Amino acid sequence: MALPFQRALITGASAGIGEEFVHQLSRAGIPCVLVARRGDRLEQLAQQYSTCEVLVADLLTAEGIARVAQRLASPTLPVDLLVNNAGFGSSGTFLNVPVENSIGQIDLNVRAVVELSHAAVQAFQERKRGYLLNVSSVASFQSGPGMAVYSATKAFVTSFSEALHEELRKTPVRVSALCPGFVHTEFQEVAQTGAEIDSIPKFLWLDVADVVTEALAGMAKGKSLIVPGAQYKSMLVSVRLIPRVVMRRISGKIVGI
């Protein structure tokens, strides 16, 4: 399908889902602004396409967020699609994860998303068009024993995105939340899920290309929630019907708690 975007800015573009957004958008002829901490990786990725712009920024810092917000507001080569993809999680019980790590998840998964969403929506409103995609997770629909802070931050992202979608429903600005399940990316290494990966049933794993393809199609259609994969769409029905105490136990069993 034809994509309605003119220029995209993708955070966390150096690997995983963010990198796949760069590939698919660039192949569709849409220029991309690539944002991440690792400038060397961004440069390598940008060399594959003549329409990529590199913006090195650490979104765990006020300076990094300000740099990206300034690019979103710039009238020069304006951005009309923001993919808030940067984020991380850590596995382990709450007390076994350093509190600094947990606070870092809140800063990146929540604070940076809110600040950049504000900058983007403000610019989009002035230009009378724009798309905002916040990358969340199916973990946002239930508590996550073993990844308590991560799941809580993603619950915020999903709720926040749905609220913005409704607030802006009568405007030319579209807001969506992407809620994938397990995807084979570097995220698993950063989260230190280790041996738990082997215990996850194969049918729960999604292909990163399929996730991004469905995300782009969902955004183009103005969907508020995009949940890739039939297995996860059906799981959402179960989450709504099964008592929360049961879902907590199931979630804990999946990660070995």
Secondary structure by P-SEA (a helix, b strand, c coil): ccccccbbbbccccccaaaaaaaaaaaacbbbbbbcccaaaaaaaaaacccbbbbbbccccaaaaaaaaaaaacccccccccccccccccccccccccaaaaaaaaaaccaaaaaaaaaaaaaaaaaccbbbbbbbccccccccccaaaaaaaaaaaaaaaaaaaaaaccccbbbbbbbbcccccccccccccccccccccccccccaaaaaaaaaaaaaaccccccccaaaaaaaaaaacccaaaaaaaaaaaacc
